[in-house]
Amino acid sequence: MKADAKLNPGDRVEIYRPLIADPKEARKKRAAEGKAMKNRTR
C-alpha cells in the first residue's frame, strides 16, 4: 500500500517496527542461562 493512499472506514492499518532481539537467539540465550543455573552446586 502506498503511503499516500486514502483509507476507507473499516480499513486496518498495521505498523511494524524492527525487532529488538532475534527471538531464536533470545531463546538460545535463556536456555543456556537455565542450564548454567541448573548445573550450579550449593
Phi and psi in degrees as GROMACS dihedral restraints (atoms count N, CA, C in turn):
[ dihedral_restraints ]
;  ai    aj    ak    al  type     phi  dphi    fc
    3     4     5     6     1   -76.2    20    10
    4     5     6     7     1   150.8    20    10
    6     7     8     9     1   -65.2    20    10
    7     8     9    10     1   -26.8    20    10
    9    10    11    12     1   -97.5    20    10
   10    11    12    13     1    10.3    20    10
   12    13    14    15     1   -68.4    20    10
   13    14    15    16     1   142.0    20    10
   15    16    17    18     1   -82.6    20    10
   16    17    18    19     1   139.9    20    10
   18    19    20    21     1   -93.1    20    10
   19    20    21    22     1   145.2    20    10
   21    22    23    24     1  -104.6    20    10
   22    23    24    25     1   157.0    20    10
   24    25    26    27     1   -55.1    20    10
   25    26    27    28     1   132.8    20    10
   27    28    29    30     1    91.5    20    10
   28    29    30    31     1    -9.4    20    10
   30    31    32    33     1   -66.3    20    10
   31    32    33    34     1   146.5    20    10
   33    34    35    36     1  -109.6    20    10
   34    35    36    37     1   133.1    20    10
   36    37    38    39     1  -117.9    20    10
   37    38    39    40     1   126.9    20    10
   39    40    41    42     1  -117.6    20    10
   40    41    42    43     1   128.0    20    10
   42    43    44    45     1  -114.6    20    10
   43    44    45    46     1   123.9    20    10
   45    46    47    48     1  -110.3    20    10
   46    47    48    49     1   153.0    20    10
   48    49    50    51     1  -127.2    20    10
   49    50    51    52     1   160.4    20    10
   51    52    53    54     1   -61.9    20    10
   52    53    54    55     1   149.9    20    10
   54    55    56    57     1   -69.5    20    10
   55    56    57    58     1   141.2    20    10
   57    58    59    60     1   -73.0    20    10
   58    59    60    61     1   -41.4    20    10
   60    61    62    63     1  -139.4    20    10
   61    62    63    64     1   147.0    20    10
   63    64    65    66     1   -69.2    20    10
   64    65    66    67     1   120.8    20    10
   66    67    68    69     1   -56.4    20    10
   67    68    69    70     1   -37.1    20    10
   69    70    71    72     1   -66.0    20    10
   70    71    72    73     1   -43.8    20    10
   72    73    74    75     1   -69.0    20    10
   73    74    75    76     1   -37.7    20    10
   75    76    77    78     1   -63.1    20    10
   76    77    78    79     1   -39.9    20    10
   78    79    80    81     1   -66.8    20    10
   79    80    81    82     1   -40.9    20    10
   81    82    83    84     1   -59.5    20    10
   82    83    84    85     1   -42.2    20    10
   84    85    86    87     1   -64.7    20    10
   85    86    87    88     1   -44.9    20    10
   87    88    89    90     1   -62.5    20    10
   88    89    90    91     1   -39.5    20    10
   90    91    92    93     1   -65.1    20    10
   91    92    93    94     1   -41.5    20    10
   93    94    95    96     1   -65.0    20    10
   94    95    96    97     1   -40.9    20    10
   96    97    98    99     1   -65.6    20    10
   97    98    99   100     1   -37.1    20    10
   99   100   101   102     1   -64.8    20    10
  100   101   102   103     1   -41.0    20    10
  102   103   104   105     1   -64.8    20    10
  103   104   105   106     1   -40.2    20    10
  105   106   107   108     1   -63.2    20    10
  106   107   108   109     1   -40.4    20    10
  108   109   110   111     1   -68.2    20    10
  109   110   111   112     1   -37.2    20    10
  111   112   113   114     1   -69.0    20    10
  112   113   114   115     1   -33.4    20    10
  114   115   116   117     1   -82.2    20    10
  115   116   117   118     1    -8.0    20    10
  117   118   119   120     1   -70.9    20    10
  118   119   120   121     1   143.4    20    10
  120   121   122   123     1  -111.8    20    10
  121   122   123   124     1   157.5    20    10
